């Protein structure tokens, strides 16, 4: 394992990534995507006997440096009952896209939760009528 590889647990991610910072990052990514400056993430999904897996991958540049990230999540709805495990589990891998060096391995659950909330917040601030006073949110799980 590379000596400078960061390994972050869900608790670490929650400590380092605030909802406000995630909203700003999602707002920035959506803006860059809307301008055609970054491509849509690549997605791969596969079914398993009691659930499934999906991989989302993206390549982007920031501050003159390029990065590649791949998030792999498992979704097994019966896990809480069958195995006393969470429904969703996964990892995010972050690489230096200039030389291929792995930079971090992170638990993806907290990132997924925050990113989903952040995308909803950014969508609401851009799509809601300016005179709106009420919002109805339908969702599931921690969102």
Helices and strands as residue ranges (DSSP letters): E 6-8, H 10-16, H 19-34, E 42-48, E 51-62, E 65-75, H 79-83, E 88-96, E 102-107, H 109-127
